[in-house]
Amino acid sequence: MTGKHFIEDSEMVVTQFHRPDFRQKQRITNSLDRPDVPSILEFELDDGVTLSAGTDREILIGRRARPEDPEVSLDLEHVNGRDHGVSRCHAMVAVISDKITIQDLNSLNHTLLNGQRLIPMKRYTLRDGDILTVG
């Protein structure tokens, strides 16, 4: 089973970077422990490019512009992430219990879920077909 979640880019520009402490003391569940959670998520960009990431670990959405930047699971640097306002550590997708969640990591240009701005550092449940806007 593969869940599809969509990331759209906006026209905002990142002007500064804040790296939050995004590790929360919650149980991150391996997707293999939960058969109702897909093992791979597909993220389809505006231009039709599809990026995939496994749910066996947290998925950090952001961009890695320099070697000293944090490793990101879903790197949007190559699709002009900076020009579209994507922070280096923008959002985190994680499997918690039997739910796939998204959390804005206090990004400068915010994360939207189905058009609604996410409260930073709060987890929201993702569902198949949800539209994420980062930047």
PEHUTA-V920607 format. One record per backbone hydrogen bond with DSSP energy under -0.5 kcal/mol. CO is the residue of the C=O (numbers start at 1). NH is the residue of the N-H. If there is no record, write none. Layout:
co=CO nh=NH
co=CO nh=NH
This chain:
co=1 nh=39
co=1 nh=40
co=3 nh=5
co=3 nh=42
co=4 nh=129
co=5 nh=44
co=6 nh=132
co=8 nh=134
co=18 nh=20
co=20 nh=22
co=22 nh=24
co=24 nh=26
co=26 nh=28
co=27 nh=29
co=27 nh=97
co=30 nh=33
co=31 nh=34
co=33 nh=35
co=34 nh=37
co=39 nh=55
co=40 nh=3
co=41 nh=53
co=42 nh=5
co=42 nh=44
co=43 nh=45
co=43 nh=51
co=44 nh=7
co=45 nh=48
co=49 nh=45
co=51 nh=43
co=53 nh=41
co=54 nh=57
co=55 nh=31
co=58 nh=60
co=59 nh=61
co=59 nh=93
co=60 nh=62
co=60 nh=73
co=60 nh=74
co=61 nh=90
co=61 nh=91
co=62 nh=76
co=63 nh=65
co=66 nh=69
co=73 nh=75
co=74 nh=62
co=74 nh=76
co=76 nh=79
co=76 nh=81
co=77 nh=80
co=80 nh=84
co=81 nh=86
co=82 nh=14
co=82 nh=85
co=84 nh=10
co=84 nh=12
co=87 nh=90
co=88 nh=63
co=90 nh=105
co=91 nh=61
co=92 nh=103
co=93 nh=59
co=94 nh=96
co=94 nh=101
co=95 nh=29
co=96 nh=99
co=99 nh=96
co=99 nh=101
co=100 nh=126
co=101 nh=94
co=102 nh=124
co=103 nh=92
co=104 nh=121
co=105 nh=20
co=107 nh=110
co=110 nh=135
co=111 nh=118
co=112 nh=114
co=112 nh=133
co=113 nh=116
co=116 nh=113
co=119 nh=122
co=122 nh=104
co=124 nh=102
co=127 nh=130
co=130 nh=6
co=130 nh=132
co=131 nh=114
co=132 nh=8
co=133 nh=112
co=134 nh=10
co=135 nh=12
